[in-house]
Amino acid sequence: MDGAILAIAQQKGGAGKTTLTIQLGVALATLGRRVALVDIDPQQSLTAWHALRARRDDVAAIEMRQVSGWRAGSEVGRLRRDFDVVLIDSPPHGETDTKSAVRAADRVLMPVQPSPMDYWAAKNTVDLAEREKRDFLLVLNRVPARSRLSDRIRAMIAADGLAVAETTLGNRQPFASTILEGRGVAEARPNSQAAQEIISLAREVAHV
């Protein structure tokens, strides 16, 4: 059975796409899934993280590919035959590459910070996913503790009839700090709240 392809897409910069790709990939690997990552972002931050990871001998294996956006479809088509989940990290502000990622995916995950500006900006990516007839899910990301605004944003999403993940990712320092180690929170800080959140999201989106 072919693996699932998930594109992490959001045309607004600073939404946390690469961090989500890394942390979700590690969480899925921790849960025993065979994971491949595809980096089509010219900034290549995902590729840089994987280079750090390759120096370690205490982490689960995660496959990595860095390709141009126009090659995303063919690359993930090959990878899905050998991996349970393929995650595509897409660039901000690059509609052509984002479209390539969305077209290649079975499902699109859109990280959204809890602010009206971020949510309104996400609607461009929602429109793209709908045009391409792809399933999508908004993920509330970097949510401050005791944030009433996140509840209001979630209500706005529901009022618009859009799908939103039940799992919320908090604004937690380990999500960033573990990346500097070439790891993710699920393996480096397994008892942390951050790890619990990303594991919950992994189970939710990949049905693990």
C-alpha positions as CSV (number, residue, x, y, z in Angstrom):
1,M,0.0,0.0,0.0
2,D,1.4,3.4,-1.0
3,G,2.2,5.9,1.8
4,A,0.4,9.1,2.5
5,I,1.6,12.4,1.2
6,L,1.2,15.5,3.3
7,A,2.1,19.0,2.1
8,I,2.9,21.6,4.8
9,A,1.8,24.8,3.0
10,Q,0.9,28.4,4.0
11,Q,1.7,31.3,1.7
12,K,2.3,33.6,4.6
13,G,5.9,33.7,5.8
14,G,6.8,32.9,9.4
15,A,3.8,30.6,10.0
16,G,6.1,27.7,11.2
17,K,5.9,25.4,8.2
18,T,9.5,24.0,8.5
19,T,9.2,23.6,12.2
20,L,6.0,21.7,11.8
21,T,7.4,19.5,9.1
22,I,10.4,18.6,11.2
23,Q,8.5,18.0,14.5
24,L,5.7,16.1,12.8
25,G,8.2,13.9,10.8
26,V,10.1,13.1,14.0
27,A,6.9,12.3,15.9
28,L,5.8,9.9,13.1
29,A,9.2,8.2,13.1
30,T,9.0,7.9,16.9
31,L,5.6,6.1,16.4
32,G,7.3,3.6,14.1
33,R,6.3,5.1,10.7
34,R,8.8,5.1,7.8
35,V,9.1,8.8,7.1
36,A,10.5,10.8,4.1
37,L,10.9,14.6,4.0
38,V,10.9,16.6,0.7
39,D,12.3,20.2,0.8
40,I,11.2,22.4,-2.1
41,D,11.8,25.7,-0.2
42,P,14.8,27.5,-1.7
43,Q,15.9,28.5,1.8
44,Q,16.6,24.8,2.4
45,S,16.2,25.1,6.2
46,L,14.8,21.6,6.3
47,T,17.8,20.3,4.5
48,A,20.1,22.1,6.9
49,W,18.3,20.4,9.9
50,H,18.7,17.0,8.3
51,A,22.4,17.6,7.8
52,L,22.7,18.1,11.5
53,R,20.7,15.0,12.2
54,A,22.9,12.9,9.9
55,R,25.8,13.5,12.3
56,R,24.0,11.7,15.1
57,D,23.8,8.0,15.8
58,D,21.0,8.2,18.4
59,V,18.0,9.1,16.3
60,A,15.5,7.3,14.1
61,A,16.2,7.2,10.4
62,I,14.3,9.8,8.3
63,E,14.9,10.0,4.5
64,M,15.5,13.4,3.0
65,R,15.2,14.9,-0.6
66,Q,15.8,18.4,-1.7
67,V,14.2,19.1,-5.1
68,S,12.8,21.9,-7.2
69,G,9.1,22.5,-6.9
70,W,8.3,21.3,-10.4
71,R,9.9,17.9,-9.5
72,A,7.9,17.4,-6.3
73,G,5.2,15.3,-7.9
74,S,7.5,12.7,-9.5
75,E,9.8,12.6,-6.4
76,V,7.0,11.9,-3.9
77,G,5.5,9.5,-6.3
78,R,8.6,7.4,-6.0
79,L,9.0,7.9,-2.3
80,R,5.4,6.9,-1.4
81,R,6.2,3.3,-2.6
82,D,8.8,2.9,0.2
83,F,7.6,5.1,3.0
84,D,4.5,5.3,5.2
85,V,4.4,9.1,5.2
86,V,6.0,11.7,2.9
87,L,6.0,15.3,4.2
88,I,6.6,18.2,1.7
89,D,7.9,21.5,3.1
90,S,6.9,24.3,0.8
91,P,8.1,27.9,0.5
92,P,6.2,31.1,1.5
93,H,5.4,33.6,-1.2
94,G,6.0,31.0,-4.0
95,E,2.6,30.3,-5.6
96,T,4.0,28.0,-8.3
97,D,6.0,25.9,-5.9
98,T,3.2,25.9,-3.3
99,K,0.8,24.7,-6.1
100,S,3.2,21.9,-7.0
101,A,3.3,20.8,-3.4
102,V,-0.5,20.9,-3.0
103,R,-1.0,19.0,-6.3
104,A,1.4,16.3,-5.2
105,A,-0.3,15.8,-1.8
106,D,-3.2,13.7,-0.5
107,R,-3.7,16.3,2.2
108,V,-2.5,19.8,3.0
109,L,-1.7,20.9,6.5
110,M,-1.7,24.7,7.0
111,P,-0.1,26.1,10.2
112,V,-1.9,29.2,11.4
113,Q,-0.8,31.4,14.3
114,P,-3.8,32.6,16.4
115,S,-4.2,36.1,14.9
116,P,-6.8,37.5,12.5
117,M,-4.0,38.5,10.0
118,D,-2.6,34.9,9.9
119,Y,-6.0,33.4,9.5
120,W,-7.0,35.8,6.7
121,A,-3.6,35.1,4.9
122,A,-4.3,31.4,5.2
123,K,-7.4,31.7,3.1
124,N,-5.2,32.1,-0.1
125,T,-3.8,28.6,0.6
126,V,-7.3,27.3,1.4
127,D,-8.5,28.6,-2.0
128,L,-5.6,26.9,-3.7
129,A,-6.3,23.5,-2.0
130,E,-10.0,23.8,-2.9
131,R,-9.2,24.6,-6.6
132,E,-6.9,21.6,-6.7
133,K,-9.6,19.5,-4.9
134,R,-7.3,18.5,-2.1
135,D,-8.3,17.7,1.5
136,F,-6.8,20.2,3.9
137,L,-6.6,20.9,7.7
138,L,-5.7,24.1,9.5
139,V,-3.4,23.6,12.5
140,L,-3.4,26.3,15.2
141,N,0.3,26.8,15.9
142,R,2.5,28.8,18.4
143,V,-0.6,29.4,20.6
144,P,0.3,31.3,23.8
145,A,-0.8,29.9,27.1
146,R,-4.2,30.9,28.3
147,S,-4.9,32.6,24.9
148,R,-8.6,33.5,24.5
149,L,-7.7,34.8,21.0
150,S,-7.0,31.2,19.8
151,D,-10.6,30.3,20.9
152,R,-11.9,33.2,18.8
153,I,-9.8,32.2,15.8
154,R,-11.0,28.6,16.1
155,A,-14.6,29.9,16.2
156,M,-13.9,32.0,13.1
157,I,-12.6,28.9,11.3
158,A,-15.7,26.9,12.3
159,A,-18.0,29.7,11.2
160,D,-16.3,29.6,7.8
161,G,-16.9,25.8,7.6
162,L,-13.2,24.9,7.4
163,A,-11.5,21.9,8.9
164,V,-9.2,22.6,11.9
165,A,-7.1,20.1,13.8
166,E,-8.3,19.2,17.3
167,T,-4.7,19.3,18.5
168,T,-3.3,22.8,19.2
169,L,0.5,23.4,19.2
170,G,1.6,25.8,22.0
171,N,4.2,28.5,21.7
172,R,6.8,26.2,23.3
173,Q,10.6,26.7,23.3
174,P,11.5,23.0,22.8
175,F,9.9,23.1,19.3
176,A,12.7,25.4,18.2
177,S,15.6,24.4,20.5
178,T,15.5,20.7,19.6
179,I,15.9,21.6,15.9
180,L,19.4,23.0,16.7
181,E,20.3,19.5,17.9
182,G,19.1,17.8,14.7
183,R,16.3,16.2,16.6
184,G,12.6,16.8,17.4
185,V,10.7,17.1,20.7
186,A,9.2,13.6,20.5
187,E,12.6,12.0,20.8
188,A,14.6,14.7,22.7
189,R,12.0,15.8,25.2
190,P,9.5,12.9,25.2
191,N,7.9,13.8,28.5
192,S,7.4,17.5,27.6
193,Q,4.1,19.1,26.8
194,A,5.4,19.9,23.4
195,A,6.1,16.2,22.7
196,Q,2.6,15.3,23.8
197,E,1.1,17.9,21.5
198,I,3.0,16.9,18.4
199,I,2.4,13.2,19.0
200,S,-1.3,13.9,19.3
201,L,-1.2,15.8,16.0
202,A,0.7,13.0,14.4
203,R,-1.9,10.5,15.4
204,E,-4.6,12.8,14.3
205,V,-3.3,13.5,10.8
206,A,-1.8,10.2,9.9
207,H,-4.2,7.9,11.8
208,V,-1.3,6.1,13.6
